Amino acid sequence: MLKMPALRGRLQILSATDPDLLSLCGAFEDASSMLERLRMKKGNMNHAAIAEYEELCVELENDIIRMCQ
């Protein structure tokens, strides 16, 4: 909800009633947390994992946005 303030109201309503959206939000939280940990690792040369998590976050975010429309 912090990342998508324009959808905050709709997200609150739908997440309370739609288990699929709630699941997507949880997956987004997990993926974005892992991405942040990967980015913060000093000397991390795992660019492939970072790119994969970046793509996953974008896909999940797009799915969430579509469900709110």
N, C-alpha and C positions, 0 to 999 in steps of 0.2 A: 504494500500500500504506500510505502514511503517513496518508492521509485515511480509510482504512477498516481500522483495526487489528483489528476483529472478524473480518474476512475475510482477513487477511494470510496465514495458512497455506494456505487454499484458493486464494488468488490466486497464491501461489508455485508450487503444484503445477500448477494449470491453465495458467498462463502459460508453463510449460516445455513443455507438451504440446499446447496449443490455440492455433494461429496466429491464429484469429479474436479470441480474448480478448486476445492480445498486441497485436494491431492496435488494438483498442478502447482498451487502456491507453495506447498511443502517441498515439492521437487525443485522449484525455482530457488527457494531459500537454501536448500542443501547444495545445489549446484553453484550458486553465487558465493556461498561460504567457502566451498572448496576452491573456487577460482581465486578468491582473495588470499587464501592460505598459499596457493601455488605462486601467486604474484609476489608475496612477501618473503618467500624463501630466498635467503641470500645465496647467490651462486647457482640459482636454479636454471638449469639448461634444458629443462623439459618443455620446450616451446610447443611441441605437439600436443601435450596435455593441456596447456594453457589455451591453445587455439580451439581444442575440442570443447573445453568448458565454456569458452566465450560463445561458441556456436550454439551449444546446448542452452545457455542462458537466453540468447536471442530467440531461439525457437520456442522455449517455454513462455517467455514474455509475450511473444506474438500469439501463442495459443490462448493465453490468459486474456489478452486484449480482445481477441475474436469472441471468446465466450461472454465477454461483458457487453458486446454490441447487440 
